[in-house]
């Protein structure tokens, strides 16, 4: 049976770098679990905070950028191989999405996919 870890954190609004460090801290905590988690589920918009209002353009990244940055945090945390599901604002082909990245970090690191919902960069609340 897979072992799940649900990460609860409070992202700093609009600060991608600081939020990556918080995510890295969670991965460091996960590294101490025995037995280790197979999947860590992070909240929606974990990399930016939710209500960034007109700032979606400023905090949106590509799935590839997020994967690269998560790989760096995972390695720095010394965590065992683990899958992650993490919500973020994605920019893809000049459009913005409220997305979830599912990726494997560690030995066979790879992006497994994203699930996106269209989002207007000017909207204030959850997308439909």
C-alpha positions in Angstrom: 0.0 0.0 0.0 1.4 3.4 -0.9 2.4 5.7 1.9 1.1 9.3 1.5 2.3 12.5 3.1 0.0 15.5 3.0 2.1 18.7 3.2 0.5 21.7 4.9 2.3 24.9 4.5 1.6 28.6 4.3 3.1 30.0 1.1 4.5 33.6 1.2 2.3 35.5 -1.3 4.1 36.0 -4.6 7.5 34.8 -3.4 8.4 31.8 -5.5 12.0 31.5 -4.1 10.9 31.6 -0.5 8.1 29.1 -1.2 10.5 26.7 -2.8 12.6 26.8 0.3 9.5 25.9 2.4 8.9 23.0 0.0 12.5 22.0 0.5 11.9 22.0 4.2 9.0 19.7 3.9 11.1 17.4 1.7 13.8 17.4 4.5 11.1 16.4 7.0 9.9 13.6 4.7 13.5 12.4 4.5 13.3 11.6 8.2 10.2 9.4 8.0 10.6 5.7 8.5 9.3 4.2 6.4 9.5 6.9 3.8 6.5 8.4 2.0 5.9 7.3 -1.6 3.9 10.4 -2.5 3.9 13.9 -1.0 0.8 16.0 -1.9 1.3 19.8 -1.6 -1.5 22.3 -1.7 -2.9 24.2 -4.7 -0.6 27.2 -5.6 2.0 26.1 -3.1 4.7 28.0 -5.0 3.0 31.4 -4.9 0.1 31.6 -2.4 -3.4 31.7 -3.7 -4.7 35.3 -4.0 -1.9 37.0 -6.0 -4.6 38.9 -7.9 -3.0 40.6 -10.9 0.4 39.0 -10.1 -0.2 35.7 -11.8 2.1 36.7 -14.6 4.9 37.4 -12.1 4.7 34.0 -10.3 3.7 31.7 -13.2 6.5 29.2 -14.3 6.7 26.4 -16.8 6.3 22.9 -15.6 9.9 22.3 -16.6 11.1 25.2 -14.5 9.2 23.9 -11.5 10.5 20.4 -12.0 14.1 21.6 -12.2 13.7 23.7 -9.0 12.0 20.8 -7.1 14.8 18.5 -8.1 17.3 21.0 -6.6 15.3 21.2 -3.4 15.0 17.4 -3.2 18.7 16.9 -3.6 19.5 19.6 -1.0 17.1 17.9 1.4 18.8 14.5 1.0 15.3 13.0 0.7 14.9 9.5 -0.7 13.1 9.1 -4.1 9.6 10.3 -3.8 6.7 11.3 -6.0 5.1 14.8 -5.5 1.9 16.4 -6.6 2.1 20.2 -6.3 -0.2 23.0 -7.3 1.3 26.1 -9.1 0.5 28.8 -11.6 1.8 27.6 -15.0 2.6 29.6 -18.1 2.4 27.5 -21.2 2.3 28.9 -24.8 1.7 32.4 -23.4 -1.4 31.4 -21.4 -1.8 31.0 -17.7 -3.1 28.0 -15.9 -3.8 26.9 -12.3 -2.0 23.6 -12.6 -0.9 20.5 -10.7 2.5 18.9 -11.5 3.0 15.2 -10.7 6.6 14.3 -10.7 9.0 11.7 -9.5 12.1 13.0 -7.7 15.2 11.0 -7.0 16.7 8.1 -8.9 14.4 8.1 -11.9 13.5 11.8 -11.8 10.9 12.7 -14.4 7.8 14.7 -14.9 4.8 12.4 -15.0 2.3 15.1 -16.2 0.3 18.2 -15.4 -3.3 18.9 -15.1 -4.3 22.5 -15.8 -7.3 24.7 -15.6 -7.5 28.0 -17.5 -7.1 31.1 -15.4 -7.3 34.7 -16.3 -4.3 36.6 -15.0 -6.7 39.3 -13.7 -9.1 37.0 -11.9 -9.1 37.1 -8.1 -10.7 33.8 -7.1 -10.5 30.1 -7.9 -10.9 29.2 -11.5 -13.8 27.1 -12.7 
